[in-house]
């Protein structure tokens, strides 16, 4: 498929659009592939929407832990909606072009929601630390206004961190015949490699964003759990220790579900140049689609209060 090109002058070139790709090597069966993808997207949207609704409609869930869970669900909805239109467009209708500016906008929101998710997981680890180490002051430390300010700080941090990225890409001179991307969405590492220019600044700034957000967050989460373990080991009763640790299981699983694919994507883009294209595609899909699907399941299974609130809401709907 040939695309029109936009020339500013004879030496500077930017494509008017990029071409997206579905699952490399499986183009002939994209119709069948779209069935599990559609199911996964439906599960992600439904699960996170139910979590949000359950927390909002259940007064007993109006607590810091569940407010942070709502932030996580809202972030997962945003992350899902970022990739859903283009991915299903490619798989259902084989619609592959994406305008250059639309690609940069999708990339900005996709990476912003990833940074927000990392920050929310850090905030949740702080919530667990306060709840376990100082339960009597829990409600006075994490007031609604404090939680609101944490939420605002998370959004501002992600926006400020990612805001320069599209502009750093817009300054680049791109290759005229190099507009085929490796995914069904716009990924920063993928887009910048289509440039016929020095991308050192882009690489360094991308590395800075990763280290200053996801990198620092992961270290602080590990530190918070070190402090939690230290507090738990100081409890006299083994039963109290187990009960305290049990409140952290859902969060630990959510952290693993997010950070393991993040590490996988980073490793593939840094060291997997000779890996088959399908490996790059599948690792990216796992990174973007699996956490929004699994997080509602994890919290519904492990949290009795969330499970009961969701079931009560669904029963009420059936009766209505």
C-alpha positions as a Markdown table, in Angstrom:
| # | Residue | x | y | z |
|---|---|---|---|---|
| 1 | Unk | 0.0 | 0.0 | 0.0 |
| 2 | Unk | 1.5 | 3.3 | -1.0 |
| 3 | Unk | 1.0 | 6.4 | 1.1 |
| 4 | Unk | 1.3 | 10.1 | 0.2 |
| 5 | Unk | 4.4 | 11.7 | 1.6 |
| 6 | Unk | 4.7 | 15.2 | 3.2 |
| 7 | Unk | 7.8 | 17.2 | 2.2 |
| 8 | Unk | 8.7 | 20.4 | 3.9 |
| 9 | Unk | 11.7 | 20.9 | 1.6 |
| 10 | Unk | 14.1 | 18.8 | -0.4 |
| 11 | Unk | 16.2 | 17.7 | 2.6 |
| 12 | Unk | 13.6 | 17.2 | 5.3 |
| 13 | Unk | 11.0 | 14.5 | 5.1 |
| 14 | Unk | 8.2 | 13.2 | 7.3 |
| 15 | Unk | 5.6 | 10.6 | 6.2 |
| 16 | Unk | 2.0 | 11.7 | 6.2 |
| 17 | Unk | 1.2 | 8.3 | 7.7 |
| 18 | Unk | 2.8 | 5.1 | 9.0 |
| 19 | Unk | 1.6 | 1.6 | 8.2 |
| 20 | Unk | 0.6 | -0.6 | 11.2 |
| 21 | Unk | 0.9 | -4.4 | 11.2 |
| 22 | Unk | -1.1 | -7.0 | 13.1 |
| 23 | Unk | 0.6 | -10.3 | 14.0 |
| 24 | Unk | 3.6 | -10.8 | 11.6 |
| 25 | Unk | 3.3 | -14.1 | 9.7 |
| 26 | Unk | -0.4 | -14.5 | 10.6 |
| 27 | Unk | -1.9 | -11.9 | 8.2 |
| 28 | Unk | -4.0 | -14.6 | 6.4 |
| 29 | Unk | -5.8 | -15.5 | 9.6 |
| 30 | Unk | -6.3 | -12.1 | 11.2 |
| 31 | Unk | -10.0 | -12.7 | 11.1 |
| 32 | Unk | -9.6 | -15.6 | 13.5 |
| 33 | Unk | -6.9 | -13.9 | 15.6 |
| 34 | Unk | -9.4 | -11.0 | 16.1 |
| 35 | Unk | -11.7 | -13.3 | 18.1 |
| 36 | Unk | -9.4 | -13.8 | 21.1 |
| 37 | Unk | -8.2 | -10.2 | 20.9 |
| 38 | Unk | -11.8 | -8.9 | 21.0 |
| 39 | Unk | -12.6 | -11.2 | 23.9 |
| 40 | Unk | -9.5 | -10.0 | 25.8 |
| 41 | Unk | -10.4 | -6.3 | 25.2 |
| 42 | Unk | -14.0 | -7.0 | 26.3 |
| 43 | Unk | -12.7 | -8.7 | 29.5 |
| 44 | Unk | -10.4 | -5.8 | 30.3 |
| 45 | Unk | -13.0 | -3.1 | 29.7 |
| 46 | Unk | -15.8 | -5.0 | 31.6 |
| 47 | Unk | -13.5 | -6.0 | 34.5 |
| 48 | Unk | -12.1 | -2.6 | 35.2 |
| 49 | Unk | -15.5 | -0.8 | 34.7 |
| 50 | Unk | -17.0 | -3.2 | 37.3 |
| 51 | Unk | -14.2 | -2.4 | 39.8 |
| 52 | Unk | -14.9 | 1.3 | 39.4 |
| 53 | Unk | -18.6 | 0.9 | 39.7 |
| 54 | Unk | -18.3 | -1.4 | 42.8 |
| 55 | Unk | -16.1 | 1.1 | 44.6 |
| 56 | Unk | -18.3 | 4.0 | 43.8 |
| 57 | Unk | -21.6 | 2.3 | 44.8 |
| 58 | Unk | -20.3 | 0.6 | 48.0 |
| 59 | Unk | -19.9 | 2.9 | 50.9 |
| 60 | Unk | -17.8 | 0.4 | 52.8 |
| 61 | Unk | -15.2 | 0.5 | 50.0 |
| 62 | Unk | -14.7 | 4.3 | 50.4 |
| 63 | Unk | -11.2 | 3.7 | 51.9 |
| 64 | Unk | -7.7 | 4.6 | 50.7 |
| 65 | Unk | -6.8 | 1.1 | 49.5 |
| 66 | Unk | -9.9 | 1.0 | 47.2 |
| 67 | Unk | -9.4 | 4.6 | 46.0 |
| 68 | Unk | -6.0 | 3.5 | 44.7 |
| 69 | Unk | -7.5 | 0.4 | 43.2 |
| 70 | Unk | -10.0 | 2.7 | 41.3 |
| 71 | Unk | -7.0 | 4.7 | 40.0 |
| 72 | Unk | -5.4 | 1.5 | 38.8 |
| 73 | Unk | -8.7 | 0.4 | 37.1 |
| 74 | Unk | -9.1 | 3.8 | 35.5 |
| 75 | Unk | -5.5 | 3.7 | 34.2 |
| 76 | Unk | -6.1 | 0.2 | 32.8 |
| 77 | Unk | -9.2 | 1.4 | 31.0 |
| 78 | Unk | -7.1 | 4.2 | 29.5 |
| 79 | Unk | -4.3 | 1.8 | 28.5 |
| 80 | Unk | -6.8 | -0.5 | 26.8 |
| 81 | Unk | -8.6 | 2.3 | 24.9 |
| 82 | Unk | -5.2 | 3.5 | 23.6 |
| 83 | Unk | -4.5 | 0.4 | 21.5 |
| 84 | Unk | -8.1 | -1.0 | 21.0 |
| 85 | Unk | -9.1 | 1.2 | 17.9 |
| 86 | Unk | -5.9 | 0.6 | 15.8 |
| 87 | Unk | -5.4 | -3.1 | 16.8 |
| 88 | Unk | -9.0 | -4.1 | 16.0 |
| 89 | Unk | -8.9 | -1.9 | 12.9 |
| 90 | Unk | -6.0 | -3.9 | 11.6 |
| 91 | Unk | -7.4 | -7.3 | 12.6 |
| 92 | Unk | -11.0 | -6.7 | 11.6 |
| 93 | Unk | -10.7 | -4.5 | 8.5 |
| 94 | Unk | -7.0 | -4.7 | 7.6 |
| 95 | Unk | -7.0 | -0.9 | 8.0 |
| 96 | Unk | -3.3 | -0.2 | 8.5 |
| 97 | Unk | -2.5 | 3.5 | 7.9 |
| 98 | Unk | -2.2 | 5.9 | 10.9 |
| 99 | Unk | -1.5 | 9.6 | 10.3 |
| 100 | Unk | 1.8 | 10.8 | 11.6 |
| 101 | Unk | 0.4 | 13.2 | 14.2 |
| 102 | Unk | -2.2 | 10.7 | 15.3 |
| 103 | Unk | 0.6 | 8.1 | 15.8 |
| 104 | Unk | 2.5 | 10.6 | 18.0 |
| 105 | Unk | -0.7 | 11.3 | 20.0 |
| 106 | Unk | -1.4 | 7.6 | 20.5 |
| 107 | Unk | 2.2 | 7.0 | 21.5 |
| 108 | Unk | 2.1 | 9.9 | 24.1 |
| 109 | Unk | -1.0 | 8.5 | 25.8 |
| 110 | Unk | 0.1 | 4.9 | 25.6 |
| 111 | Unk | 3.4 | 5.6 | 27.4 |
| 112 | Unk | 1.8 | 8.1 | 29.7 |
| 113 | Unk | -0.7 | 5.6 | 31.0 |
| 114 | Unk | 2.2 | 3.1 | 31.5 |
| 115 | Unk | 4.0 | 5.7 | 33.7 |
| 116 | Unk | 0.7 | 6.4 | 35.5 |
| 117 | Unk | 0.2 | 2.6 | 36.2 |
| 118 | Unk | 3.7 | 2.3 | 37.6 |
| 119 | Unk | 3.1 | 5.4 | 39.8 |
| 120 | Unk | -0.2 | 4.0 | 41.0 |
| 121 | Unk | 1.4 | 0.7 | 42.0 |
| 122 | Unk | 4.0 | 2.7 | 44.0 |
| 123 | Unk | 1.2 | 4.6 | 45.7 |
| 124 | Unk | -0.5 | 1.3 | 46.5 |
| 125 | Unk | 2.7 | 0.0 | 48.1 |
| 126 | Unk | 2.9 | 3.1 | 50.3 |
| 127 | Unk | -0.7 | 2.5 | 51.2 |
| 128 | Unk | 0.1 | -1.1 | 52.3 |
| 129 | Unk | 3.2 | 0.2 | 54.2 |
| 130 | Unk | 1.2 | 2.7 | 56.2 |
| 131 | Unk | -1.7 | 0.3 | 56.9 |
| 132 | Unk | 0.7 | -2.4 | 58.3 |
| 133 | Unk | 3.4 | -0.3 | 60.0 |
| 134 | Unk | 1.0 | 2.3 | 61.6 |
| 135 | Unk | -2.6 | 1.1 | 61.4 |
| 136 | Unk | -3.9 | 3.5 | 64.1 |
| 137 | Unk | -2.8 | 6.5 | 62.0 |
| 138 | Unk | -3.8 | 5.0 | 58.6 |
| 139 | Unk | -7.0 | 7.0 | 58.2 |
| 140 | Unk | -5.4 | 10.3 | 59.4 |
| 141 | Unk | -2.3 | 9.9 | 57.1 |
| 142 | Unk | -4.2 | 8.9 | 53.9 |
| 143 | Unk | -7.1 | 11.4 | 53.9 |
| 144 | Unk | -9.2 | 12.0 | 50.9 |
| 145 | Unk | -7.3 | 15.3 | 50.2 |
| 146 | Unk | -3.9 | 13.5 | 50.4 |
| 147 | Unk | -5.1 | 10.8 | 48.0 |
| 148 | Unk | -6.4 | 13.5 | 45.6 |
| 149 | Unk | -3.0 | 15.2 | 45.7 |
| 150 | Unk | -1.2 | 11.9 | 45.1 |
| 151 | Unk | -3.5 | 11.3 | 42.1 |
| 152 | Unk | -2.8 | 14.8 | 40.7 |
| 153 | Unk | 0.9 | 14.4 | 41.2 |
| 154 | Unk | 0.8 | 11.0 | 39.3 |
| 155 | Unk | -0.9 | 12.6 | 36.3 |
| 156 | Unk | 1.4 | 15.7 | 36.3 |
| 157 | Unk | 4.5 | 13.5 | 36.5 |
| 158 | Unk | 3.5 | 11.3 | 33.6 |
| 159 | Unk | 2.4 | 14.3 | 31.4 |
| 160 | Unk | 5.6 | 16.3 | 32.1 |
| 161 | Unk | 7.8 | 13.2 | 31.6 |
| 162 | Unk | 6.3 | 12.3 | 28.2 |
| 163 | Unk | 5.4 | 15.7 | 26.8 |
| 164 | Unk | 8.8 | 16.3 | 25.1 |
| 165 | Unk | 8.7 | 12.9 | 23.4 |
| 166 | Unk | 6.4 | 13.7 | 20.4 |
| 167 | Unk | 8.3 | 17.0 | 19.7 |
| 168 | Unk | 11.7 | 15.2 | 19.8 |
| 169 | Unk | 10.3 | 12.9 | 17.1 |
| 170 | Unk | 8.8 | 15.7 | 15.0 |
| 171 | Unk | 12.2 | 17.3 | 14.6 |
| 172 | Unk | 13.6 | 14.1 | 12.9 |
| 173 | Unk | 14.1 | 13.5 | 9.2 |
| 174 | Unk | 12.4 | 10.2 | 8.3 |
| 175 | Unk | 13.2 | 7.7 | 5.6 |
| 176 | Unk | 10.8 | 7.9 | 2.6 |
| 177 | Unk | 10.5 | 4.1 | 2.2 |
| 178 | Unk | 10.6 | 3.2 | 5.9 |
| 179 | Unk | 7.1 | 3.8 | 7.2 |
| 180 | Unk | 6.1 | 0.2 | 8.2 |
| 181 | Unk | 5.9 | -0.1 | 11.9 |
| 182 | Unk | 6.3 | -3.4 | 13.9 |
| 183 | Unk | 3.0 | -3.3 | 15.9 |
| 184 | Unk | -0.7 | -2.4 | 15.5 |
| 185 | Unk | 0.0 | 0.7 | 17.6 |
| 186 | Unk | 2.7 | 3.4 | 17.9 |
| 187 | Unk | 5.5 | 2.6 | 20.2 |
| 188 | Unk | 8.3 | 5.1 | 20.8 |
| 189 | Unk | 11.2 | 2.7 | 20.3 |
| 190 | Unk | 9.6 | 1.5 | 17.0 |
| 191 | Unk | 8.7 | 5.0 | 15.6 |
| 192 | Unk | 12.2 | 6.5 | 16.2 |
| 193 | Unk | 13.9 | 3.7 | 14.4 |
| 194 | Unk | 12.1 | 4.8 | 11.2 |
| 195 | Unk | 14.1 | 8.0 | 11.2 |
| 196 | Unk | 17.1 | 8.6 | 8.8 |
| 197 | Unk | 18.8 | 10.8 | 11.3 |
| 198 | Unk | 20.8 | 10.8 | 14.5 |
| 199 | Unk | 18.4 | 9.5 | 17.2 |
| 200 | Unk | 20.9 | 9.7 | 20.1 |
| 201 | Unk | 18.9 | 12.4 | 21.9 |
| 202 | Unk | 15.7 | 10.4 | 21.5 |
| 203 | Unk | 17.3 | 7.2 | 22.9 |
| 204 | Unk | 18.9 | 9.1 | 25.9 |
| 205 | Unk | 15.6 | 10.9 | 26.7 |
| 206 | Unk | 13.6 | 7.7 | 26.4 |
| 207 | Unk | 16.1 | 6.0 | 28.8 |
| 208 | Unk | 15.9 | 8.9 | 31.2 |
| 209 | Unk | 12.1 | 8.7 | 31.2 |
| 210 | Unk | 12.2 | 4.9 | 31.9 |
| 211 | Unk | 14.8 | 5.2 | 34.7 |
| 212 | Unk | 13.2 | 8.3 | 36.3 |
| 213 | Unk | 9.7 | 6.8 | 36.4 |
| 214 | Unk | 9.4 | 3.0 | 36.1 |
| 215 | Unk | 13.0 | 2.4 | 37.4 |
| 216 | Unk | 12.7 | 4.6 | 40.5 |
| 217 | Unk | 9.1 | 3.3 | 41.2 |
| 218 | Unk | 10.3 | -0.3 | 41.1 |
| 219 | Unk | 13.1 | 0.4 | 43.5 |
| 220 | Unk | 10.8 | 2.2 | 45.9 |
| 221 | Unk | 8.3 | -0.6 | 45.7 |
| 222 | Unk | 11.0 | -3.1 | 46.7 |
| 223 | Unk | 12.1 | -0.8 | 49.5 |
| 224 | Unk | 8.6 | -0.4 | 50.8 |
| 225 | Unk | 8.2 | -4.2 | 50.9 |
| 226 | Unk | 11.5 | -4.5 | 52.7 |
| 227 | Unk | 10.1 | -2.2 | 55.4 |
| 228 | Unk | 6.8 | -4.1 | 55.4 |
| 229 | Unk | 8.6 | -7.4 | 55.9 |
| 230 | Unk | 10.7 | -5.8 | 58.7 |
| 231 | Unk | 7.4 | -4.6 | 60.4 |
| 232 | Unk | 5.7 | -8.0 | 59.9 |
| 233 | Unk | 8.6 | -10.0 | 61.4 |
| 234 | Unk | 8.3 | -7.8 | 64.5 |
| 235 | Unk | 4.7 | -9.0 | 65.1 |
| 236 | Unk | 4.4 | -11.5 | 67.9 |
| 237 | Unk | 1.8 | -13.9 | 66.5 |
| 238 | Unk | 2.4 | -16.0 | 63.4 |
| 239 | Unk | -1.3 | -15.6 | 62.6 |
| 240 | Unk | -1.0 | -11.8 | 62.7 |
| 241 | Unk | 2.0 | -12.0 | 60.4 |
| 242 | Unk | 0.1 | -14.1 | 57.8 |
| 243 | Unk | -2.9 | -11.8 | 58.0 |
| 244 | Unk | -0.7 | -8.7 | 57.4 |
| 245 | Unk | 1.1 | -10.3 | 54.5 |
| 246 | Unk | -2.2 | -11.6 | 53.0 |
| 247 | Unk | -3.4 | -8.0 | 52.6 |
| 248 | Unk | -0.3 | -7.5 | 50.2 |
| 249 | Unk | -0.8 | -10.5 | 48.0 |
| 250 | Unk | -3.1 | -8.8 | 45.4 |
| 251 | Unk | -0.7 | -5.8 | 45.1 |
| 252 | Unk | 2.4 | -8.0 | 44.8 |
| 253 | Unk | 0.7 | -10.0 | 41.9 |
| 254 | Unk | -0.4 | -6.7 | 40.2 |
| 255 | Unk | 3.3 | -5.5 | 40.5 |
| 256 | Unk | 4.6 | -8.7 | 38.9 |
| 257 | Unk | 1.9 | -8.6 | 36.2 |
| 258 | Unk | 3.0 | -5.1 | 35.2 |
| 259 | Unk | 6.8 | -5.2 | 35.7 |
| 260 | Unk | 7.6 | -8.6 | 34.2 |
| 261 | Unk | 6.3 | -7.6 | 30.7 |
| 262 | Unk | 8.0 | -4.2 | 31.1 |
| 263 | Unk | 11.3 | -5.9 | 31.6 |
| 264 | Unk | 10.5 | -8.2 | 28.6 |
| 265 | Unk | 9.7 | -5.3 | 26.3 |
| 266 | Unk | 12.9 | -3.5 | 27.3 |
| 267 | Unk | 15.1 | -6.6 | 26.8 |
| 268 | Unk | 13.5 | -7.3 | 23.4 |
| 269 | Unk | 14.0 | -3.7 | 22.1 |
| 270 | Unk | 17.6 | -3.5 | 23.5 |
| 271 | Unk | 18.9 | -7.0 | 22.7 |
| 272 | Unk | 16.4 | -8.8 | 20.5 |
| 273 | Unk | 17.2 | -7.3 | 17.2 |
| 274 | Unk | 17.5 | -10.7 | 15.6 |
| 275 | Unk | 14.4 | -12.2 | 17.2 |
| 276 | Unk | 11.5 | -13.0 | 14.8 |
| 277 | Unk | 9.0 | -10.1 | 14.3 |
| 278 | Unk | 6.2 | -12.2 | 15.9 |
| 279 | Unk | 8.2 | -12.3 | 19.2 |
| 280 | Unk | 8.4 | -8.5 | 19.3 |
| 281 | Unk | 4.7 | -8.3 | 18.6 |
| 282 | Unk | 3.6 | -10.8 | 21.2 |
| 283 | Unk | 5.8 | -9.4 | 23.9 |
| 284 | Unk | 4.4 | -5.9 | 23.3 |
| 285 | Unk | 0.8 | -7.2 | 23.4 |
| 286 | Unk | 1.5 | -9.0 | 26.7 |
| 287 | Unk | 2.9 | -5.8 | 28.1 |
| 288 | Unk | -0.2 | -3.7 | 27.1 |
| 289 | Unk | -3.1 | -6.1 | 27.2 |
| 290 | Unk | -2.4 | -8.6 | 30.0 |
| 291 | Unk | -2.2 | -6.2 | 33.1 |
| 292 | Unk | -5.6 | -4.6 | 32.3 |
| 293 | Unk | -7.2 | -8.1 | 32.0 |
| 294 | Unk | -5.5 | -9.7 | 35.0 |
| 295 | Unk | -5.7 | -6.9 | 37.6 |
| 296 | Unk | -9.5 | -7.0 | 38.0 |
| 297 | Unk | -9.4 | -10.8 | 38.2 |
| 298 | Unk | -6.6 | -10.7 | 40.8 |
| 299 | Unk | -8.4 | -8.2 | 43.0 |
| 300 | Unk | -11.8 | -9.9 | 42.6 |
| 301 | Unk | -10.3 | -13.3 | 43.6 |
| 302 | Unk | -8.1 | -12.1 | 46.4 |
| 303 | Unk | -10.2 | -9.3 | 47.9 |
| 304 | Unk | -13.4 | -10.6 | 49.6 |
| 305 | Unk | -14.8 | -7.1 | 49.8 |
| 306 | Unk | -14.4 | -6.4 | 46.1 |
| 307 | Unk | -15.7 | -9.8 | 45.1 |
| 308 | Unk | -18.8 | -9.3 | 47.3 |
| 309 | Unk | -19.4 | -5.8 | 46.1 |
| 310 | Unk | -19.2 | -6.8 | 42.4 |
| 311 | Unk | -21.5 | -9.9 | 42.9 |
| 312 | Unk | -24.0 | -7.8 | 44.8 |
| 313 | Unk | -24.0 | -5.2 | 42.0 |
| 314 | Unk | -24.5 | -7.9 | 39.3 |
| 315 | Unk | -27.3 | -9.6 | 41.3 |
| 316 | Unk | -29.1 | -6.2 | 41.7 |
| 317 | Unk | -28.8 | -5.7 | 37.9 |
| 318 | Unk | -30.3 | -9.2 | 37.2 |
| 319 | Unk | -33.2 | -8.5 | 39.6 |
| 320 | Unk | -33.8 | -5.1 | 38.0 |
